[in-house]
Amino acid sequence: MSQKLRVGILGATGMVGQRFISLLENHPWFEVVTVAASPRSAGKTYEEAVNGRWKMTTPMPEAVKKLIVMDLNEVEKVAATVDFVFSAVDMTKDEIRAIEEKYAKTETPVVSNNSAHRWTPDVPMVVPEINPEHFDVIEYQKKRLGTTRGFIAVKPNCSIQSYAPVLTAWKEFEPYEVVATTYQAISGAGKTFKEWPEMEGNIIPYIGGEEEKSEKEPLRIWGKIEDGVIVPATEPKITCQCIRVPVLNGHTAAVFVKFRKKPTKEQLIEKLESFRGLPQELELPSAPKQFIRYMQEDNRPQVTLDVDYENGMGISVGRIREDSIYDFKFVGLSHNTVRGAAGGALLCAETLKAKGYIQAK
Ligand SMILES: NC(=O)c1ccc[n+]([C@@H]2O[C@H](COP(=O)([O-])OP(=O)(O)OC[C@H]3O[C@@H](n4cnc5c(N)ncnc54)[C@H](OP(=O)(O)O)[C@@H]3O)[C@@H](O)[C@H]2O)c1
């Protein structure tokens, strides 16, 4: 019998769900045993349900093709088959909040890609290299939910991954004011060019809700647990514009920073290159060996050349230079559906397993 933990994917047929399926192929700790989606897909094999909608560049793993898709609204039935679930459903926020809580109450941990619970005060929102200690708030959440092992943990929005880790690495220089512009890929909207042909050669200067997330979520990640809830940090202040660009995968950020303790360029690069977190210490299966790399060439990072760095789990940074108004500016790049979505959630689950929060039922 397999010793791996049994995983279910809620929203398995969607773009992020497919990314989970791909990343979990041959995973050393976790095995996908259940795929769940809307009633439209329920009852079909995974292969039939996804027919014509497979968006990954690698083929659909054989192991999932014949799994029968379950209706994710049948919570008890789905929960009975798994040790924990990843959530990547597209429903209203209220519906997602409710259904994720239902799963948690069946004693099934939920590691979510959705934004619905990102501001629930006792739900940890974690980038494992930055704030794994926030998982400790789960004990308080379990008391509220009345569970012994069921809880919800979330990962932050894809847009912040190209600059929040960088600012974290520079914490001791006390960044206090940040201006960021993100250039975001169409897969962030769950789309390919085939489905969104009007994006070819186009730019759209608006992504609903994205600027608020980009400005506020980093502060929650840099926050502290106080009296059983996460209290966000108040600095650095971030202002952001989020732009949709004709790129399939990869969010780029152009960022300006003011520091209270102004460093040199060499110090900034050194801090990026030496930055390590818990996933690197524990050598978790999906952890990038080098979380942040600095690229010296003036024309890097580039989306097509650099988005898959460290299997899409690493951050590429370039063009650090002094600015005439701010102290420094730089460009960052991350993979929005790997580090920014399914991969980030998978690394959260690996950290949760390593910390003993996720176990076999
Ligand atoms: N794409 C990204 O880069 C990204 C990044 C971060 C966060 N997110 C978030 O992750 C979530 C999923 O995104 P996505 O791009 O993967 O969306 P998607 O491709 O549209 O997939 C949505 C999934 O949800 C299921 N679903 C839709 N309506 C449902 C309903 N009423 N009941 C049960 N299941 C339902 C779909 O099942 P059927 O196939 O049966 O319809 C499908 O499995 C969204 O909330 C999105 O905001 C996406």
The ligand as a Tripos MOL2 file, in Angstrom:
@<TRIPOS>MOLECULE
LIG
   48    52     1     0     0
SMALL
NO_CHARGES

@<TRIPOS>ATOM
      1 N1         -4.7510   31.2560  -12.9830 N.am      1 LIG1
      2 C1         -3.9320   31.7380  -12.0450 C.2       1 LIG1
      3 O1         -2.7420   32.0150  -12.2880 O.2       1 LIG1
      4 C2         -4.4110   31.9670  -10.6520 C.ar      1 LIG1
      5 C3         -3.5030   32.4130   -9.7040 C.ar      1 LIG1
      6 C4         -3.9130   32.5920   -8.3810 C.ar      1 LIG1
      7 C5         -5.2330   32.3290   -8.0490 C.ar      1 LIG1
      8 N2         -6.1250   31.9000   -8.9900 N.ar      1 LIG1
      9 C6         -7.4920   31.5940   -8.5340 C.3       1 LIG1
     10 O2         -7.6640   30.1680   -8.5330 O.3       1 LIG1
     11 C7         -9.0170   29.8400   -8.8320 C.3       1 LIG1
     12 C8         -9.0440   28.9140  -10.0290 C.3       1 LIG1
     13 O3         -8.5010   29.6040  -11.1380 O.3       1 LIG1
     14 P1         -8.3810   28.9420  -12.5610 P.3       1 LIG1
     15 O4         -7.6870   29.9260  -13.4060 O.co2     1 LIG1
     16 O5         -7.8420   27.5600  -12.4520 O.co2     1 LIG1
     17 O6         -9.9580   28.8650  -12.9720 O.3       1 LIG1
     18 P2        -10.6420   27.9220  -14.0690 P.3       1 LIG1
     19 O7         -9.6720   27.4740  -15.0620 O.co2     1 LIG1
     20 O8        -11.8600   28.6620  -14.5240 O.co2     1 LIG1
     21 O9        -11.1290   26.6210  -13.2150 O.3       1 LIG1
     22 C9        -12.1750   26.6920  -12.2980 C.3       1 LIG1
     23 C10       -12.4430   25.3420  -11.6180 C.3       1 LIG1
     24 O10       -13.5340   25.5250  -10.7120 O.3       1 LIG1
     25 C11       -14.5950   24.6320  -11.0490 C.3       1 LIG1
     26 N3        -15.8810   25.2880  -10.8600 N.ar      1 LIG1
     27 C12       -16.3430   26.3900  -11.4770 C.ar      1 LIG1
     28 N4        -17.5990   26.6730  -11.0510 N.ar      1 LIG1
     29 C13       -17.9160   25.7280  -10.1370 C.ar      1 LIG1
     30 C14       -19.0720   25.4710   -9.3460 C.ar      1 LIG1
     31 N5        -20.1580   26.2470   -9.4050 N.pl3     1 LIG1
     32 N6        -19.0530   24.4030   -8.4980 N.ar      1 LIG1
     33 C15       -17.9720   23.6210   -8.4220 C.ar      1 LIG1
     34 N7        -16.8440   23.8090   -9.1660 N.ar      1 LIG1
     35 C16       -16.8200   24.8570  -10.0120 C.ar      1 LIG1
     36 C17       -14.3840   24.2920  -12.5060 C.3       1 LIG1
     37 O11       -15.0020   23.0530  -12.7960 O.3       1 LIG1
     38 P3        -15.5910   22.7020  -14.2610 P.3       1 LIG1
     39 O12       -14.4200   22.4250  -15.1610 O.co2     1 LIG1
     40 O13       -16.4040   21.4870  -14.0130 O.co2     1 LIG1
     41 O14       -16.3840   23.8880  -14.6930 O.co2     1 LIG1
     42 C18       -12.8660   24.2360  -12.5750 C.3       1 LIG1
     43 O15       -12.4040   23.0040  -12.0800 O.3       1 LIG1
     44 C19        -9.7350   31.1650   -9.0890 C.3       1 LIG1
     45 O16       -10.4040   31.5390   -7.9010 O.3       1 LIG1
     46 C20        -8.6090   32.1290   -9.4030 C.3       1 LIG1
     47 O17        -8.9540   33.4450   -9.0370 O.3       1 LIG1
     48 C21        -5.7370   31.7020  -10.2810 C.ar      1 LIG1
@<TRIPOS>BOND
     1     1     2 1
     2     2     3 2
     3     2     4 1
     4     4     5 ar
     5     4    48 ar
     6     5     6 ar
     7     6     7 ar
     8     7     8 ar
     9     8     9 1
    10     8    48 ar
    11     9    10 1
    12     9    46 1
    13    10    11 1
    14    11    12 1
    15    11    44 1
    16    12    13 1
    17    13    14 1
    18    14    15 2
    19    14    16 1
    20    14    17 1
    21    17    18 1
    22    18    19 2
    23    18    20 1
    24    18    21 1
    25    21    22 1
    26    22    23 1
    27    23    24 1
    28    23    42 1
    29    24    25 1
    30    25    26 1
    31    25    36 1
    32    26    27 ar
    33    26    35 ar
    34    27    28 ar
    35    28    29 ar
    36    29    30 ar
    37    29    35 ar
    38    30    31 1
    39    30    32 ar
    40    32    33 ar
    41    33    34 ar
    42    34    35 ar
    43    36    37 1
    44    36    42 1
    45    37    38 1
    46    38    39 2
    47    38    40 1
    48    38    41 1
    49    42    43 1
    50    44    45 1
    51    44    46 1
    52    46    47 1
@<TRIPOS>SUBSTRUCTURE
     1 LIG1         1 GROUP 0 **** ****
